[in-house]
Amino acid sequence: MSDKPKVLVVDDSAVVRGLLSRGLSAHGLEVVGVAADPFVARDLVLHHRPDVLTLDIEMPRMNGLTFLERLMAFHPMPVVVLSSLTSEGSAMAIRALELGAIEVLAKPAHDFAAGAESPAMTKLASVVRAAAAARVRRRWSPGLKLKLSTRKRDGGPARRVLALTASTGGTQALPHVLSALPAEGAGCVIVQHMPADFTASFAARLDELSPWKVREAKNGELLKDGEALLAPGDRHLILQRDPQGWRVQLKDTLHVNFVRPSADVLMLSVAREAGPAAVGAVLTGMGRDGAAGLLAMRKAGARTLCQDEETCVVYGMPKEAWDIGAAERRLPLERIAPALQALLENVSAKA
């Protein structure tokens, strides 16, 4: 962290956002963004990677405590809760601290309005600066674990298909994408180039870090909403449509692009069997696997994108996909989950 910590201000009041931005900036902190609600804040966290976040509790669409609970599970970072509804020792303050907030302060807007040198603003700047240096660990509240486990059990046959593929660097990129992507309205199939002995552990790790129910694919199983099936190492994963929805098939056929599982094998089957009911993305990786498959998906009416060069560990697979026109857009890693969510929401479900 630099001597000028980056701060994201989250508050539903435009007046308060302005006061906090000016005051914290005057105290030598870099305010990298402001958000009026948690949904905007989520995208800004991914984009700006702030060192600390100031968070109101009473906000539209999602309250601050719910956002804090999810933030500490999926993107842990130092948070200072600041709310007119919260005073030290109150039930909300205790709950915020239980969820992982570094500090909870009252929000006397009239004191903040007095300027950067007011006692309230000086104290806030001091707390924010200290919080930015704190070591924060991922934490799962029992309530969030229950919500996620319940959600992971309830999926019916998938209505849409999300196909993701990666190679070198994918063990960092895939958790980043899946942890920020709601597990709603689609089933996900994944090819990550990885030895056979490692894929079960990687699937378990993705399951732990994301709202998706992630596991190694089993031959013949039905793809369900909210589930992500990872191709086992050394076996091709193929999607096949039947009257109930889509099922996955595992094949030991020849290597394609020198690899098995192959992204091309998966995505060509998705193009054939799901067509416009699918969304696909090629992430970081060496070689050209996935480019032809993603192009086939796009030609079949699916929506497609790839990761950009700046955020790739190896800009091989995405470059090939982009160069042949397989991807509609090329995006940095932090923007891929929001983009996939928007595309899935606008893709027609399978009849």
Buried (B, 14 or more C-beta within 10 A) or exposed (E): EEEEBBBBBBBBBEEBBBBBBBBBBBBEBBBBBBBBBBBBBBBBBBBBEBBBBBBBBBBEEBBBBBBBBBBBBBBBBBBBBBBBBBEEEBEBBEBBBEBBBBBBBBBBBEBBBBEBEBEBBBEBBEBBBBBBEEEBEEEEBEEBEEBBEEBBEEBEBBBBBBBBBBBBBBBEBBBBBBBBBBBBBBBBBBBBBBEEEEBBEBBBBBBBBBBBBBBBBEEEBBBBBBBBBBBBBBBBBBBEBEEEBBBBBBBEEEEBBEBBBBBBBBBBBBBBBBBBBBBBBBBBBBBBBBBBBBBBBBEBBBBBBBBBBEBBBBBBBBBBBBEBEBBBBBBBBBBBBBBBBEBBEEBEEBE
